[in-house]
Amino acid sequence: MYKIDSTAQYIKIFPNENLHSLIISNHTKIESWFRKQWVKYPAPFYTSIDLRNSGYKIAPIDTNLFPAGFNNLDRNLEFLYVSAIQHALERISPTMNKVLLIGESHTRNKFYNDNIHYLSNLIHKAGYQIKFVTLMNNELENKGFRLDNDILSFDEFVPDIIILNNDLSNGIPDILNRVKQPIIPHKNIGWTNRSKTSHFEYYSNVASNFSRLLDLDTWLLEPLFRNCGEIDFQTKQGEDCIVHHASRLFELIKEKYRCYGINEDPYIMIKADSGTYGMGIIQIKSIDELLNLNRKQRTKMTRIKGGNKLDKVILQEGIYSNETLHAKTSIAEPVIYSFGNNLVGGFYRLHSSKNNSENLNSPGMTFHPIPFKEACISPNSNETIYSDTNKFYIYGVVARLAILAASKELYNIEI
């Protein structure tokens, strides 16, 4: 189904031509469809979407509503990020001037600090006064903050809006439940309440509607998934349910592989149903592997970010990443960023010691900016369907489907 041109710096995947050509040739119809969706379901303030491109399918595997990693974007396109921030905040209120940015308490994490520094600078360049504070033990770290008549302030600084860059894995601070100022993203969309299963249920609905627009198989744009109730990998409580759903998922994947003539071994990623940072993830290629998890694997699946207990998982179809960078030395997956519904760029997450089925969001990963420019906005019908310009446009379409799914999550939280 695909071939690899090993002489190129960017290894080009010769894709499922029906999928790619349908998206490229229906550009006008697709953009019209998206415009109508955003009217009813406004996009989250910012988003990052992890994609996997196997050549025969392109699909999101994670959608982050409190994204870090802005420091990895192409600095040459800063004007685009600033403009998108202005547009996203002006849609909320054109009179806002002061922004309080609440981040993670990673005081020793250089990469996160670089991310928050760059994000703060972008918001400042967009024309806003900004102050940054972290959460420590689920409370605002700086004691100078206070709440008067449900208005949060710090000394003389009274923010018009609060932007969260903290996914609230450890719960919602009580003070945020009482403030009158708007909080974006909505505090109830953090990992305290959100689940990956719920998101991919929304995504499946969005992808199904989009697929009917183009008359294509939804599987080409989404990972199949299943979910159980509570699980304890140490005591094996709930394991029968996982085995049942994994068996069914393997059957569904194999059926699709037979349908499309794909000569690959199906695999499943078992992930914590809530949380980030690539924690709480294992890969299985058979039911026997699942039944015979070793002690290290079971221990890995007991705790997630913040030391929180892992007791719920999503079983997600594994999607091979058949895209590499630097003459096949590093497996790559694109990560796409947005402010509102405006795509602003992204980067490749790379890992030289991982194979094309493994989780790349792990120690040793590196990043390479994707040269989006106009490519995420419009395809080029004069180029081949597998050109970089058209490939990046397709990435943008699939990323926006994930953003729309997140928009529907927010819509149902806020109504």
VENPE-V466460 format. One record per pair of residues at least 24 apart in sequence whose C-alpha atoms are under 10 Angstrom apart, sorted by the first residue. I is the first residue (numbers start at 1). J is the second residue. D is the distance in Angstrom with one decimal. If there is no record, write none. Layout:
I/J/D
I/J/D
This chain:
1/54/9.8
1/55/7.6
1/56/6.6
1/260/8.1
1/261/7.3
1/262/6.6
1/263/8.5
2/54/8.5
2/55/6.1
2/56/7.1
2/262/9.3
2/322/8.9
3/55/8.7
3/322/9.4
4/55/9.8
4/322/8.4
4/323/8.6
4/324/9.5
4/328/9.5
5/327/9.2
5/328/9.7
6/324/9.5
6/325/9.9
6/326/9.5
6/327/6.1
6/328/7.0
7/326/9.6
7/327/6.7
7/328/9.2
8/324/10.0
8/325/8.7
8/326/8.0
8/327/6.4
8/328/9.1
9/324/8.6
9/325/6.1
9/326/5.0
9/327/5.3
9/328/8.2
10/323/7.9
10/324/6.6
10/325/5.2
10/326/6.6
10/327/7.1
10/328/8.5
10/332/9.8
10/388/8.7
11/322/8.6
11/323/6.1
11/324/5.5
11/325/6.2
11/326/7.9
11/327/6.8
11/328/7.0
11/332/9.8
12/55/9.2
12/322/9.0
12/323/7.1
12/324/8.3
12/325/9.5
12/386/7.2
12/387/7.9
12/388/8.2
12/391/9.4
13/53/8.7
13/54/8.0
13/55/5.7
13/56/9.1
13/322/7.2
13/323/6.8
13/324/9.4
13/386/7.0
13/387/9.3
13/391/9.4
14/54/9.9
14/55/6.5
14/56/8.7
14/385/8.8
14/386/6.2
14/387/9.4
15/53/9.3
15/54/8.2
15/55/4.4
15/56/5.6
15/57/8.0
15/58/9.7
15/385/8.4
15/386/6.8
15/391/9.5
16/54/9.5
16/55/6.2
16/56/4.8
16/57/7.3
16/58/9.9
16/220/9.1
16/260/9.6
16/385/9.9
16/386/9.6
17/55/9.3
17/56/8.5
17/385/7.5
17/386/8.5
18/56/9.6
18/216/8.5
19/55/9.8
19/56/8.1
19/57/8.0
19/58/9.4
19/214/9.2
19/215/9.9
19/216/7.2
19/217/8.7
19/220/7.5
19/221/9.1
19/394/9.7
20/55/9.5
20/56/9.3
20/57/9.3
20/58/9.7
20/385/6.5
20/386/7.8
20/390/8.5
20/391/8.2
20/394/7.4
21/381/9.6
21/384/9.3
21/385/6.2
21/386/9.0
21/390/9.4
21/394/9.9
22/214/6.8
22/215/8.9
22/216/8.4
22/385/9.8
23/214/7.7
23/216/9.9
23/379/9.2
23/385/9.5
23/390/9.3
23/393/8.9
23/394/7.0
23/397/8.3
24/378/8.8
24/379/6.2
24/380/8.0
24/381/7.2
24/385/7.2
24/390/7.0
24/391/9.3
24/393/8.1
24/394/7.6
25/379/8.8
25/380/9.7
25/381/7.5
25/385/9.5
26/213/9.5
26/214/7.7
27/377/9.6
27/378/7.4
27/379/7.4
27/380/9.9
27/381/9.7
27/393/9.4
27/394/9.8
27/397/9.5
28/378/9.3
29/213/8.4
29/214/9.0
30/210/8.4
30/213/8.2
30/214/8.7
30/397/8.3
31/377/9.2
31/378/9.3
31/397/9.0
33/210/8.4
33/213/8.6
34/210/9.4
34/341/9.3
34/397/9.2
34/400/8.3
34/401/8.7
34/404/8.6
35/341/9.5
37/404/7.6
37/407/9.5
37/408/9.9
38/340/9.5
38/341/7.6
38/404/7.7
38/407/8.4
40/407/9.3
40/408/9.1
40/411/8.9
41/403/9.9
41/404/7.2
41/405/9.1
41/406/9.2
41/407/5.5
41/408/6.1
41/409/9.3
41/410/8.4
41/411/6.5
41/412/9.8
42/88/9.9
42/91/9.6
42/340/7.5
42/341/7.7
42/403/9.6
42/404/8.2
42/406/9.6
42/407/6.1
42/408/8.5
42/410/8.8
42/411/8.1
43/88/8.9
43/338/9.3
43/339/8.3
43/340/4.9
43/341/5.4
43/342/9.0
43/400/9.3
43/403/6.6
43/404/6.6
43/405/9.2
43/406/7.5
43/407/5.0
43/408/8.6
43/410/8.5
43/411/9.4
44/88/8.8
44/184/7.9
44/185/6.4
44/186/8.7
44/338/9.0
44/339/7.5
44/340/5.5
44/341/7.7
44/403/7.5
44/404/8.8
44/406/7.2
44/407/6.1
44/408/9.7
44/409/9.7
44/410/7.6
44/411/9.8
45/84/9.8
45/85/8.3
45/87/10.0
45/88/6.3
45/89/7.8
45/91/9.9
45/92/9.4
45/163/8.7
45/164/9.9
45/184/6.6
45/185/6.2
45/186/9.5
45/338/8.2
45/339/5.5
45/340/4.8
45/341/8.3
45/342/9.9
45/407/9.8
46/84/9.7
46/85/8.8
46/88/8.6
46/163/9.9
46/165/9.7
46/184/9.0
46/185/7.9
46/337/7.4
46/338/5.4
46/339/4.3
46/340/5.7
46/341/8.3
46/342/9.1
46/343/9.5
46/403/9.1
47/185/9.7
47/336/8.1
47/337/5.7
47/338/5.3
47/339/6.6
47/340/7.8
47/341/9.0
47/342/10.0
47/343/9.2
47/399/9.4
47/400/9.7
47/402/9.3
47/403/7.0
47/406/8.9
48/335/6.5
48/336/5.4
48/337/4.4
48/338/6.5
48/339/9.2
48/343/9.6
48/345/9.8
48/346/8.3
48/399/8.4
48/402/9.4
48/403/8.5
49/334/8.3
49/335/5.4
49/336/5.2
49/337/6.6
49/338/8.8
49/346/9.1
49/395/9.8
49/396/9.9
49/398/9.2
49/399/6.1
49/400/8.9
49/402/7.2
49/403/8.0
50/333/7.3
50/334/6.3
50/335/4.6
50/336/6.7
50/337/9.2
50/346/9.8
50/347/9.9
50/348/9.5
50/349/9.0
50/361/9.7
50/399/8.2
50/402/9.7
51/319/9.3
51/321/8.9
51/332/9.9
51/333/6.2
51/334/5.5
51/335/6.1
51/336/7.8
51/348/9.7
51/349/10.0
51/395/7.7
51/398/8.2
51/399/7.6
51/402/9.8
52/221/10.0
52/223/9.7
52/318/9.3
52/319/6.3
52/320/6.9
52/321/5.4
52/322/8.3
52/323/8.6
52/332/8.6
52/333/5.6
52/334/6.9
52/335/9.0
52/356/9.8
52/357/9.8
52/395/9.5
53/221/9.9
53/319/7.5
53/320/7.0
53/321/5.2
53/322/6.3
53/323/6.6
53/332/9.0
53/333/7.1
53/334/8.1
53/391/9.9
53/395/8.8
54/220/9.9
54/319/6.6
54/320/5.1
54/321/4.9
54/322/4.8
54/323/7.2
54/333/9.7
54/356/9.1
54/357/9.9
55/220/9.8
55/320/8.8
55/321/8.2
55/322/6.6
55/323/8.2
55/386/9.7
56/220/7.1
56/221/9.6
56/260/8.5
56/262/8.4
56/319/10.0
56/320/9.7
56/322/9.5
57/218/9.8
57/219/7.7
57/220/4.5
57/221/6.1
57/222/8.1
57/223/9.3
57/319/8.2
57/320/9.2
57/321/9.8
58/219/9.3
58/220/6.4
58/221/5.4
58/222/7.4
58/223/9.0
58/319/8.4
58/320/9.6
58/321/9.2
58/394/8.5
58/395/7.7
58/398/7.4
58/399/9.9
59/207/9.8
59/219/8.8
59/220/7.3
59/221/4.7
59/222/4.9
59/223/6.4
59/319/8.0
59/395/8.7
59/398/6.6
59/399/8.3
59/401/9.6
59/402/9.0
60/200/9.3
60/203/9.2
60/221/7.8
60/222/6.7
60/223/7.4
60/319/9.4
60/334/9.6
60/335/9.3
60/336/9.9
60/395/9.4
60/398/7.2
60/399/7.0
60/401/8.9
60/402/6.9
61/196/9.6
61/200/8.9
61/222/8.3
61/223/7.1
61/269/9.9
61/316/8.2
61/317/9.0
61/318/8.8
61/319/8.4
61/402/9.4
62/196/7.8
62/199/9.1
62/200/8.9
62/276/9.1
62/335/9.5
62/402/8.6
63/196/8.4
63/199/8.1
63/200/9.2
63/276/9.8
63/335/9.7
63/336/9.7
63/399/8.8
63/402/6.7
63/403/7.6
63/405/9.3
63/406/7.8
64/167/8.8
64/190/9.7
64/196/10.0
64/275/9.5
64/276/8.1
64/337/9.5
64/402/9.8
64/403/9.4
64/406/9.1
65/164/9.4
65/165/8.6
65/166/9.4
65/167/7.7
65/184/9.8
65/185/7.2
65/186/9.6
65/189/8.0
65/190/7.9
65/191/9.7
65/403/9.0
65/406/8.0
66/103/9.3
66/163/9.4
66/164/6.9
66/165/5.1
66/166/6.1
66/167/5.6
66/168/9.3
66/184/9.5
66/185/7.6
66/189/9.5
66/190/8.1
66/191/9.9
66/276/9.8
67/115/9.3
67/164/9.7
67/165/6.8
67/166/8.6
67/167/8.6
67/276/9.9
67/337/8.3
67/338/9.7
68/103/9.7
68/104/9.8
68/111/9.0
68/112/6.8
68/113/9.5
68/114/9.4
68/115/6.0
68/116/7.5
68/119/8.8
68/165/7.5
68/166/9.2
68/337/9.9
69/111/7.7
69/112/7.2
69/113/9.7
69/114/8.3
69/115/5.4
69/116/8.5
69/118/9.3
69/119/9.2
69/335/9.7
69/337/9.4
69/346/9.4
69/347/9.3
69/367/9.4
70/111/9.8
70/112/9.2
70/114/8.3
70/115/5.2
70/116/7.8
70/117/9.2
70/118/6.7
70/119/6.4
70/122/9.7
70/337/8.3
70/345/9.9
70/346/8.6
70/347/9.6
71/111/8.0
71/112/8.6
71/113/9.2
71/114/6.0
71/115/4.7
71/116/8.1
71/117/8.2
71/118/5.9
71/119/7.7
71/369/10.0
72/111/9.3
72/114/9.2
72/115/7.9
72/118/9.6
72/346/7.9
72/347/6.8
72/348/9.3
72/349/9.7
72/366/9.5
72/367/6.6
72/368/7.3
72/369/6.5
72/370/9.7
73/115/9.8
73/118/9.9
73/336/9.7
73/337/8.7
73/344/8.9
73/345/6.9
73/346/5.8
73/347/6.3
73/348/9.8
73/367/9.0
73/368/8.2
73/369/5.5
73/370/7.8
73/371/9.4
74/344/9.7
74/345/7.6
74/346/7.7
74/347/8.0
74/368/8.6
74/369/5.3
74/370/7.3
74/371/7.3
74/372/8.8
74/373/9.8
75/118/9.9
75/369/9.0
76/371/9.5
76/373/9.5
77/344/8.1
77/345/8.2
77/371/9.0
77/372/8.8
77/373/7.4
78/122/7.8
78/125/9.7
78/344/9.0
78/345/9.9
79/122/9.1
79/125/9.2
79/126/9.3
79/344/9.8
80/342/9.4
80/343/9.2
80/344/6.3
80/345/8.8
80/373/9.0
81/119/9.6
81/122/7.1
81/123/9.1
81/125/9.7
81/126/8.8
81/337/9.7
81/338/8.5
81/339/7.7
81/342/9.2
81/343/8.9
81/344/5.9
81/345/8.5
82/119/9.8
82/121/9.3
82/122/5.7
82/123/7.0
82/124/8.8
82/125/6.5
82/126/5.1
82/127/8.9
82/339/9.5
82/344/9.5
83/122/9.4
83/123/9.8
83/125/9.3
83/126/6.9
83/339/9.4
83/342/9.6
83/344/9.5
84/126/8.8
84/338/8.1
84/339/5.7
84/340/7.4
84/341/8.9
84/342/6.3
84/343/8.3
84/344/7.4
85/122/7.8
85/123/6.8
85/124/10.0
85/125/9.5
85/126/6.5
85/127/9.6
85/338/9.3
85/339/6.0
85/340/8.0
85/342/9.2
85/344/9.9
86/122/9.7
86/123/8.1
86/125/9.3
86/126/5.6
86/127/7.8
86/128/9.1
86/339/9.2
87/126/9.3
87/339/8.4
87/340/8.0
87/341/9.9
87/342/8.9
88/338/9.9
88/339/6.3
88/340/5.4
88/341/8.3
88/342/8.5
89/123/9.7
89/126/9.5
89/128/9.9
89/161/9.3
89/184/9.9
89/339/9.3
89/340/8.8
91/340/9.3
92/161/9.5
92/182/9.1
92/184/9.8
93/160/9.4
93/161/9.5
95/160/8.8
96/127/9.9
96/128/7.9
96/129/9.6
96/159/8.6
96/160/5.7
96/161/7.4
97/124/9.9
97/127/7.6
97/128/5.1
97/129/6.1
97/130/8.5
97/158/9.9
97/159/7.9
97/160/6.6
97/161/8.5
98/124/9.6
98/127/9.3
98/128/5.7
98/129/4.7
98/130/5.8
98/131/8.2
98/157/7.9
98/158/7.2
98/159/4.7
98/160/5.2
98/161/6.8
98/162/8.8
99/123/8.3
99/124/9.0
99/128/6.7
99/129/6.1
99/130/4.7
99/131/6.5
99/132/8.6
99/157/9.4
99/158/8.6
99/159/5.2
99/160/6.1
99/161/5.3
99/162/5.9
99/163/7.1
100/129/8.6
100/130/5.8
100/131/5.1
100/132/5.9
100/133/7.5
100/152/9.7
100/153/9.3
100/154/9.5
100/157/9.0
100/158/8.5
100/159/5.7
100/160/8.0
100/161/6.4
100/162/4.8
100/163/6.1
100/164/8.5
100/183/9.5
101/130/7.1
101/131/6.1
101/132/4.7
101/133/6.4
101/134/8.3
101/159/9.4
101/161/8.7
101/162/6.0
101/163/4.8
101/164/6.0
101/165/6.9
101/166/9.3
101/183/9.9
101/184/9.8
102/131/8.6
102/132/5.9
102/133/5.1
102/134/5.4
102/135/7.0
102/140/8.3
102/141/9.8
102/162/7.3
102/163/6.2
102/164/5.0
102/165/5.7
102/166/6.5
103/132/7.3
103/133/6.3
103/134/4.8
103/135/6.6
103/136/9.8
103/140/9.8
103/163/8.7
103/164/6.3
103/165/4.6
103/166/4.9
103/167/8.7
103/168/9.7
104/133/8.6
104/134/5.5
104/135/6.1
104/136/8.1
104/138/9.9
104/164/9.1
104/165/6.8
104/166/5.2
104/167/8.2
104/168/8.9
105/133/8.8
105/134/5.3
105/135/5.8
105/136/6.0
105/137/8.9
105/138/9.6
105/140/10.0
105/141/8.6
105/166/8.8
106/134/8.5
106/135/9.6
106/136/9.6
107/134/9.0
116/165/8.2
119/165/9.6
129/157/9.4
129/159/8.8
129/160/9.9
130/157/9.3
130/159/8.3
130/161/10.0
130/162/9.9
131/157/8.4
131/158/10.0
131/159/8.6
131/162/9.9
132/162/10.0
132/163/9.6
134/164/9.7
134/165/9.2
134/166/8.4
135/166/8.0
135/168/9.2
135/173/8.6
137/170/8.3
137/171/9.9
137/173/9.2
138/168/8.2
138/169/9.4
138/170/6.6
138/171/7.0
138/172/7.3
138/173/5.5
138/174/8.6
138/175/9.9
139/172/9.0
139/173/5.8
139/174/8.0
139/175/7.9
139/176/9.4
140/173/8.1
140/175/8.4
140/176/9.6
146/175/9.0
147/175/7.8
147/176/9.9
147/178/8.5
147/179/7.5
147/180/9.9
148/179/9.1
149/178/9.3
149/179/8.5
149/180/8.6
150/175/8.8
150/176/9.5
150/177/9.5
150/178/5.8
150/179/4.7
150/180/5.6
150/181/8.3
151/178/8.4
151/179/5.5
151/180/5.8
151/181/6.7
152/176/8.8
152/178/9.0
152/179/6.1
152/180/7.9
152/181/7.5
153/179/9.9
162/186/9.9
163/187/9.7
164/190/9.4
166/190/8.1
166/191/9.7
167/191/6.0
167/192/8.1
167/194/9.8
167/275/8.1
167/276/8.5
168/192/6.0
168/193/9.1
168/275/9.4
168/306/10.0
169/193/8.9
169/194/9.6
169/274/8.1
169/275/6.7
169/276/8.8
169/304/9.3
169/305/7.2
169/306/7.2
169/307/9.8
169/308/8.0
170/305/8.6
170/306/6.8
170/307/9.1
170/308/7.5
185/410/8.6
186/410/7.4
186/413/8.3
186/414/8.0
187/413/9.9
188/410/8.7
188/413/7.2
188/414/8.8
189/406/9.3
189/409/7.9
189/410/6.9
189/413/7.6
189/414/9.7
190/274/9.1
190/275/9.0
191/273/9.1
191/274/5.6
191/275/6.0
191/276/8.8
192/274/8.0
192/275/8.9
193/274/8.5
194/273/8.6
194/274/6.7
194/275/9.0
194/409/8.9
195/272/8.9
195/273/5.4
195/274/5.1
195/275/8.3
195/312/9.2
195/313/9.2
195/314/8.9
196/227/9.8
196/271/8.9
196/272/8.2
196/273/5.1
196/274/6.1
196/275/8.6
196/313/8.6
196/314/7.0
196/316/9.9
197/225/7.9
197/226/7.8
197/227/6.9
197/228/9.8
197/272/9.9
197/273/6.5
197/274/8.8
197/312/9.9
197/313/8.4
197/314/6.1
197/315/8.8
197/316/9.3
198/227/9.9
198/273/9.1
198/314/9.9
198/405/9.7
198/406/9.7
198/409/8.1
199/402/8.6
199/405/6.6
199/406/6.6
199/407/9.9
199/408/9.0
199/409/7.0
200/224/9.0
200/225/8.0
200/226/9.8
200/314/9.8
200/316/9.6
200/402/8.6
200/405/7.7
200/406/9.2
201/225/9.0
201/226/9.9
201/405/8.4
201/409/9.8
202/401/9.9
202/402/8.7
202/404/8.6
202/405/5.1
202/406/7.5
202/407/9.3
202/408/7.0
202/409/7.2
203/401/7.0
203/402/6.0
203/403/8.7
203/404/7.8
203/405/4.8
203/406/7.9
203/408/9.0
203/409/9.6
204/401/9.5
204/402/9.4
204/405/8.3
205/401/9.9
205/405/8.0
206/401/6.5
206/402/8.1
206/403/9.9
206/404/7.3
206/405/6.2
206/408/9.2
207/398/8.7
207/401/6.7
207/402/8.6
207/404/9.7
207/405/8.8
210/401/8.2
219/253/9.6
219/256/8.2
220/256/9.6
221/398/7.1
221/401/9.3
222/317/9.0
222/319/9.5
222/398/9.1
222/401/9.9
222/402/9.7
223/253/9.5
223/268/10.0
223/315/9.9
223/316/6.4
223/317/5.3
223/318/7.4
223/319/7.3
224/249/7.4
224/250/9.8
224/252/8.1
224/253/7.7
224/268/9.5
224/315/8.4
224/316/6.0
224/317/5.1
224/318/8.6
224/319/9.7
225/249/7.1
225/252/9.9
225/268/8.9
225/269/9.4
225/270/9.7
225/314/6.9
225/315/5.4
225/316/4.3
225/317/5.9
225/318/9.5
226/270/9.7
226/313/9.1
226/314/6.1
226/315/5.1
226/316/6.6
226/317/8.8
227/270/9.7
227/273/8.8
227/312/8.4
227/313/6.7
227/314/5.0
227/315/6.0
227/316/8.7
228/312/7.4
228/313/7.1
228/314/7.4
228/315/8.5
229/311/8.4
229/312/6.4
229/313/8.1
229/314/9.6
230/310/9.0
230/311/5.3
230/312/5.1
230/313/7.9
231/301/9.8
231/302/9.5
231/310/8.0
231/311/5.0
231/312/5.8
231/313/7.5
232/298/8.9
232/301/8.4
232/302/7.3
232/309/9.4
232/310/7.7
232/311/5.9
232/312/8.3
232/313/10.0
233/293/9.0
233/295/9.6
233/297/8.8
233/298/5.4
233/299/7.6
233/300/9.1
233/301/6.4
233/302/6.7
233/310/8.9
233/311/8.3
234/295/8.3
234/297/9.7
234/298/5.9
234/299/7.0
234/300/9.8
234/301/8.3
234/302/7.3
235/298/9.4
236/291/9.5
236/298/9.2
237/311/9.9
238/311/9.6
238/312/9.8
239/290/9.0
239/291/8.3
240/291/9.5
242/270/9.4
242/287/9.7
242/290/8.7
242/291/9.8
242/313/9.0
242/314/9.3
242/315/8.1
243/286/10.0
243/287/6.8
243/288/9.5
243/290/7.3
243/291/7.8
244/287/9.3
245/315/7.9
246/270/9.2
246/284/9.3
246/285/10.0
246/286/8.6
246/287/7.1
246/290/8.7
246/315/7.0
246/316/9.0
246/317/9.5
247/286/8.4
247/287/6.7
249/315/8.2
249/316/8.3
249/317/7.4
250/285/8.7
250/286/8.0
250/287/8.8
250/317/8.2
252/317/9.4
253/317/7.3
253/318/9.2
264/320/8.9
265/318/9.9
265/320/9.7
265/357/9.9
266/317/8.0
266/318/7.1
266/319/8.5
266/320/9.2
266/357/9.7
267/316/8.9
267/317/6.5
267/318/5.2
267/319/7.9
267/320/9.0
267/357/8.0
267/358/9.9
268/314/10.0
268/315/6.6
268/316/5.7
268/317/4.8
268/318/4.7
268/319/8.5
268/357/9.5
269/313/9.9
269/314/8.2
269/315/6.0
269/316/5.2
269/317/6.3
269/318/5.5
269/319/9.0
269/357/9.4
269/358/8.8
269/359/8.6
270/301/9.2
270/313/6.5
270/314/5.9
270/315/4.7
270/316/6.3
270/317/8.8
270/318/9.2
271/301/8.5
271/310/9.5
271/312/8.5
271/313/5.3
271/314/5.4
271/315/6.5
271/316/7.6
272/301/7.8
272/302/9.4
272/303/9.0
272/304/7.5
272/309/9.7
272/310/6.4
272/311/7.8
272/312/6.1
272/313/4.4
272/314/6.4
272/315/9.0
273/310/8.3
273/311/8.4
273/312/5.5
273/313/4.4
273/314/5.3
273/315/8.9
274/304/8.6
274/305/9.4
274/310/8.4
274/311/9.6
274/312/7.8
274/313/7.9
274/314/9.0
275/304/6.8
275/305/6.4
275/306/9.4
275/308/9.3
275/310/9.3
276/304/8.1
276/305/6.9
276/361/9.6
277/304/8.8
277/305/7.3
277/361/7.0
277/362/7.9
278/304/9.0
278/305/9.1
278/359/7.6
278/360/8.3
278/361/5.3
278/362/6.3
278/363/9.5
279/303/8.1
279/304/5.6
279/305/6.8
279/310/9.9
279/361/8.7
279/362/8.4
280/304/5.7
280/305/8.6
280/309/10.0
280/310/7.4
280/313/8.7
281/313/9.1
281/314/9.8
281/315/10.0
281/359/7.9
282/315/10.0
282/358/9.0
282/359/8.4
283/315/9.8
283/316/9.7
283/317/10.0
283/318/8.1
283/357/8.5
283/358/7.3
283/359/8.3
284/318/9.1
285/318/9.2
318/357/7.0
318/358/8.6
318/359/9.5
319/356/8.6
319/357/6.8
319/358/9.2
320/355/9.0
320/356/5.5
320/357/4.9
320/358/8.2
321/355/8.6
321/356/5.0
321/357/6.5
321/358/8.7
321/359/9.9
321/360/9.8
322/355/9.6
322/356/6.3
322/357/8.9
323/348/9.8
323/350/9.9
323/356/8.2
324/348/9.3
324/350/8.0
324/351/9.4
324/352/9.5
324/356/8.8
325/349/9.9
325/350/7.8
325/351/9.7
325/352/9.6
325/368/9.0
328/352/9.0
329/353/8.8
330/354/7.9
330/355/8.6
330/356/9.2
330/365/9.5
330/366/9.4
331/355/6.6
331/356/6.0
331/357/9.3
331/358/9.3
331/360/8.1
331/365/9.9
332/356/8.2
332/360/7.9
332/365/9.7
332/366/9.6
332/367/9.1
332/368/9.3
333/359/9.9
333/360/7.9
333/361/9.7
333/367/9.8
334/367/9.7
334/368/9.4
334/369/9.3
334/370/7.9
334/392/9.3
334/395/8.0
335/367/9.7
335/369/9.4
335/370/8.8
335/395/9.1
335/399/8.8
336/370/8.9
336/372/9.8
336/376/9.6
336/392/9.7
336/395/7.7
336/396/7.4
336/398/9.7
336/399/6.6
336/400/9.3
337/396/9.3
337/399/8.5
337/400/9.8
337/403/9.9
338/396/9.7
338/399/9.0
338/400/8.8
338/403/8.6
340/403/8.7
340/407/9.7
341/399/10.0
341/400/7.2
341/403/7.4
341/404/8.4
341/407/9.6
342/376/9.5
342/377/9.0
342/396/9.7
342/400/8.9
343/372/9.3
343/376/6.9
343/377/7.8
343/396/7.0
343/397/9.7
343/399/8.6
343/400/8.0
344/372/7.9
344/373/8.5
344/374/9.7
344/376/8.1
344/377/9.5
344/396/9.7
345/369/8.1
345/370/6.7
345/371/7.5
345/372/5.5
345/373/7.6
345/374/9.6
345/375/9.4
345/376/7.6
345/392/9.5
345/396/9.0
346/370/5.5
346/371/8.1
346/372/7.5
346/376/10.0
346/392/9.9
346/396/9.9
347/371/8.2
347/372/9.1
372/396/9.6
